[in-house]
Amino acid sequence: MTEPLARKVLPAGSWPATDAAERITLDYEGRHRRRFRYVADGGTAFVLDLAQTTLLHDGDGVKLDDGRIVLIKAAPESLVAVTACSAEALLKLAWHIGNRHLPAQISADRILIRDDAVIVDMLRGLGAHVEKITAPFTPERGAYAHDSNTHPFVLASGATHGH
């Protein structure tokens, strides 16, 4: 039997989660895909087949070609909570994290990043307070996000920049 395809993402809040026939719990890497074979938590196998690489968020759904919806849940993973002594200091740390193109989940009083010893040492050297935690990770999509880092874009100067 051919496994159903999931070609459409239903953003969290745009559909009633109670309509989900199945759910799948994935870490950040597992939620950042274009095409991949999955087995949902209840055993349903399906193939994600999207037009471009997409970051699936907690609460999103993927609609299978047979009409069923699979609810996406963000799995807890090893993260580092980065805080600072002031808002200005936290902004400077955010700049250093962004300058390294690291995925980051940003809130008013902390930044969550994936646990990386080299980055943690760098941040501590810059005065950051770091705490290892376990939590779901939903980083910012980014200003130029089309959920892919393979596209070129045009800068205000007219020059192109690609990743």
Backbone torsions as a table, in degrees:
resi	resn	phi	psi	omega
1	MET	NA	136.3	178.6
2	THR	-76.9	135.6	179.6
3	GLU	-74.8	142.9	179.2
4	PRO	-65.0	150.6	177.8
5	LEU	-98.8	144.1	172.8
6	ALA	-111.7	109.8	-176.9
7	ARG	-115.1	-2.4	-176.8
8	LYS	-131.5	134.1	176.0
9	VAL	-101.7	130.8	175.4
10	LEU	-104.1	110.5	-177.2
11	PRO	-60.4	145.6	177.3
12	ALA	-52.1	135.4	179.2
13	GLY	88.3	-13.0	-179.3
14	SER	-94.3	-1.1	-178.9
15	TRP	-150.8	151.6	179.7
16	PRO	-75.8	116.4	-177.8
17	ALA	-58.5	-22.0	177.5
18	THR	-67.2	-14.7	177.1
19	ASP	-78.8	-7.1	-177.6
20	ALA	-66.8	131.5	176.4
21	ALA	-86.2	-18.6	-173.9
22	GLU	-158.0	164.1	174.4
23	ARG	-137.0	155.9	176.9
24	ILE	-137.1	134.5	-178.5
25	THR	-107.5	120.0	-173.4
26	LEU	-133.5	146.9	172.2
27	ASP	-78.4	-179.2	-177.3
28	TYR	-55.8	-48.5	-179.2
29	GLU	-60.7	-41.3	-179.8
30	GLY	-67.8	-22.7	179.8
31	ARG	-94.3	-1.3	-177.6
32	HIS	-114.4	83.4	-172.6
33	ARG	-143.9	167.0	169.4
34	ARG	-114.0	-49.9	-179.0
35	ARG	-137.2	127.8	-178.5
36	PHE	-166.6	147.6	175.3
37	ARG	-92.9	128.8	-179.7
38	TYR	-121.9	157.5	167.2
39	VAL	-124.0	117.5	-177.1
40	ALA	-68.1	167.4	-176.0
41	ASP	-55.9	-32.9	-179.4
42	GLY	-90.9	3.0	175.7
43	GLY	104.7	-6.0	179.4
44	THR	-72.4	123.4	176.2
45	ALA	-92.2	141.3	176.5
46	PHE	-155.2	164.4	179.4
47	VAL	-116.4	120.1	172.3
48	LEU	-75.2	127.1	-176.4
49	ASP	-141.2	80.9	-176.4
50	LEU	-100.5	160.6	-179.4
51	ALA	-67.4	-30.9	179.9
52	GLN	-146.6	163.3	178.0
53	THR	-59.4	133.2	-174.3
54	THR	-134.6	141.0	171.8
55	LEU	-93.4	112.4	177.0
56	LEU	-81.9	134.4	-177.5
57	HIS	-104.7	157.3	176.2
58	ASP	-54.2	126.8	-180.0
59	GLY	95.3	-13.2	173.3
60	ASP	-65.8	162.4	172.2
61	GLY	-127.0	152.2	170.6
62	VAL	-116.7	130.1	-176.9
63	LYS	-93.5	122.6	178.2
64	LEU	-79.6	155.8	-177.7
65	ASP	-68.3	-9.9	174.6
66	ASP	-93.7	6.1	175.7
67	GLY	97.9	-18.0	179.3
68	ARG	-70.9	154.9	178.1
69	ILE	-118.6	135.5	175.7
70	VAL	-108.7	122.6	178.9
71	LEU	-78.2	132.6	177.9
72	ILE	-93.2	127.8	175.0
73	LYS	-119.9	135.2	178.4
74	ALA	-83.2	121.8	-179.6
75	ALA	-77.3	144.1	172.3
76	PRO	-63.2	142.2	178.6
77	GLU	-146.2	169.1	-178.3
78	SER	-72.4	118.0	-179.0
79	LEU	-129.4	171.7	173.2
80	VAL	-124.2	127.1	174.0
81	ALA	-91.9	121.1	-177.9
82	VAL	-105.4	123.9	176.0
83	THR	-129.6	171.0	-178.5
84	ALA	-145.3	171.4	-177.3
85	CYS	-75.7	-14.5	179.7
86	SER	-153.9	164.7	177.1
87	ALA	-62.1	-40.3	179.5
88	GLU	-62.7	-42.0	179.3
89	ALA	-65.1	-38.4	178.1
90	LEU	-65.8	-38.4	176.8
91	LEU	-61.9	-40.7	178.5
92	LYS	-64.8	-39.9	176.7
93	LEU	-64.2	-39.2	177.7
94	ALA	-60.6	-39.4	178.4
95	TRP	-61.0	-45.3	-179.0
96	HIS	-64.5	-38.8	177.5
97	ILE	-65.0	-46.8	179.6
98	GLY	-65.0	-35.5	179.1
99	ASN	-62.5	-21.7	178.0
100	ARG	-98.3	9.0	177.9
101	HIS	54.9	37.2	179.5
102	LEU	-86.9	138.3	172.6
103	PRO	-62.4	136.9	-177.8
104	ALA	-145.2	139.9	174.5
105	GLN	-103.9	115.5	-169.6
106	ILE	-110.4	132.5	171.9
107	SER	-130.9	179.4	-174.3
108	ALA	-62.3	-32.0	-173.1
109	ASP	-119.0	0.6	178.8
110	ARG	-161.2	163.1	175.5
111	ILE	-125.6	130.9	175.4
112	LEU	-102.2	132.2	174.9
113	ILE	-133.4	164.2	175.4
114	ARG	-70.5	147.0	-176.4
115	ASP	-67.7	118.6	-179.7
116	ASP	-145.3	113.6	-173.6
117	ALA	-57.8	-39.2	-179.3
118	VAL	-65.2	-44.9	-179.9
119	ILE	-67.5	-41.1	178.3
120	VAL	-59.7	-44.5	177.9
121	ASP	-61.2	-42.8	179.1
122	MET	-61.2	-46.5	-178.0
123	LEU	-64.6	-41.4	176.1
124	ARG	-60.2	-40.8	177.7
125	GLY	-62.7	-24.2	178.0
126	LEU	-92.3	5.4	176.7
127	GLY	95.5	8.7	-179.3
128	ALA	-73.5	151.2	167.8
129	HIS	-98.7	128.5	-178.8
130	VAL	-124.8	142.4	178.2
131	GLU	-136.9	128.2	177.0
132	LYS	-78.3	130.9	-179.5
133	ILE	-136.4	168.9	172.0
134	THR	-122.3	121.6	-177.5
135	ALA	-162.7	161.0	171.5
136	PRO	-63.7	146.9	-177.2
137	PHE	-116.5	118.3	177.6
138	THR	-130.6	85.3	-177.3
139	PRO	-70.7	163.4	176.1
140	GLU	-60.6	148.5	-180.0
141	ARG	-77.6	-28.5	178.7
142	GLY	96.6	154.1	-175.0
143	ALA	-63.6	-33.9	-176.9
144	TYR	-107.7	18.8	-172.9
145	ALA	-66.7	125.9	164.6
146	HIS	-122.9	26.9	-175.6
147	ASP	59.0	31.7	177.4
148	SER	-150.8	145.9	176.7
149	ASN	-108.7	23.2	-175.6
150	THR	-110.7	6.7	-175.4
151	HIS	-100.6	147.2	170.2
152	PRO	-85.2	155.3	172.7
153	PHE	-140.2	162.1	-175.6
154	VAL	-97.7	128.3	176.7
155	LEU	-79.3	165.5	-179.6
156	ALA	-56.9	-30.1	-179.8
157	SER	-75.0	-10.3	-177.8
158	GLY	97.3	-10.9	177.1
159	ALA	-74.1	157.6	177.2
160	THR	-101.7	154.4	179.1
161	HIS	-141.8	132.6	178.8
162	GLY	-133.0	161.6	178.7
163	HIS	-113.4	NA	NA
